[in-house]
Amino acid sequence: KQWYQRRVRAPGLFFILLVEEGLIKTTGYITVCGLLQLVLGLPFLLENPIGYIKMSFDLGRQFFFKWTVNYRFLPENIFLSRYFHVCLLAIHIGLLIAICFLRWRKMSKPLDAKSILLILFSSNFIGIACARSLHYQFYIWYYHTLPALFFSTKLPVPVLMLMMGCIELCWNTYPSTVISSSLLQLCHVVGVVALLMPPRSEKRKIS
């Protein structure tokens, strides 16, 4: 779970480093992070390297259908299908590429604090929307980012408030139902599409 949480934010962080530090420094930072992980995992790699790597990046892990919050509306055989998982991964990558060209690259340079937050939050939100399965504890990954994300879009304020209310309601429905999971994914889809559109223009202050 922690590995996936870091993964969904990593694309945004990688973009920020490239823009602010350049390719050479970014490569250096990634190398340092990789070496640190290698040193920390060395005792386990020496003992059982295959098992350690396999369990650290268990991409083939299956989730229990009964716990899913976002895909209760699907038949269980589709939920467990490898083809479905690959499709979600392809959509995830495609959306990251799209938002990179449509939104992130158009932000003024150097990036200010607001732009950095929006990049990290939108990267995380797309990862949540494309997740194979969401369980109840995963809500903490992004609930606090929704106001900043949604109010950066051009969606009307009543729609934004309704979306946040619906998302909260869906996550507080236990066990999840066909209706709650459908509504949750609908809000995710609307949110992602809105994030791909041009941002809300800030009102100029009248002096």
Sequence and secondary structure as in RCSB ss.txt:
>XXXX:A:sequence
KQWYQRRVRAPGLFFILLVEEGLIKTTGYITVCGLLQLVLGLPFLLENPIGYIKMSFDLGRQFFFKWTVNYRFLP
ENIFLSRYFHVCLLAIHIGLLIAICFLRWRKMSKPLDAKSILLILFSSNFIGIACARSLHYQFYIWYYHTLPALF
FSTKLPVPVLMLMMGCIELCWNTYPSTVISSSLLQLCHVVGVVALLMPPRSEKRKIS
>XXXX:A:secstr
 HHHHHHHHHHHHHHHHHHHHHHHHHHHHHHHHHHHHHHHHHHHHHH HHHHHHHHT TT    GGG SS TTS 
HHHHT HHHHHHHHHHHHHHHHHHHHHTGGGS SS  HHHHHHHHHHHHHHHHHT S   GGGGGGTGGGHHHHH
TTSSS HHHHHHHHHHHHHHHT SS  HHHHHHHHHHHHHHHHHHHS          
